[in-house]
């Protein structure tokens, strides 16, 4: 009987106690990591900021790509205009207006409206 008491309270129980303490330390560490992960998920503002930052970066990248494409197209158009015959360009523009006069009519109407507004505003002063 004293041998049993010695096993429970003596040196034979120490390795189990050391293992148990190591297991508790490991469990605490894992629990701390889990709590941090849950806190990060619950932080809606931080997640929203991350999404905004990612979206901004994506938009900047797309804008840079599109800017390059537009510049390239403008350069190509400018080269074509310089190389093209001016009379031919005027003829093609006239043909387009005759084929569909609405854009030209709406442009003239818009300019007339702007001029009218400017005159009205100046007349009030």
CORCOR-V483183 format. One record per helix or strand. SS is the DSSP state (alpha for helix, beta for strand). FROM is the first residue (numbers start at 1). TO is the last residue. Records with the same first field share a line. If there is no record, write none. Layout:
BEGIN
SS = FROM-TO + FROM-TO
END
This chain:
BEGIN
alpha = 2-9 + 11-42 + 44-83 + 86-99 + 102-124
END
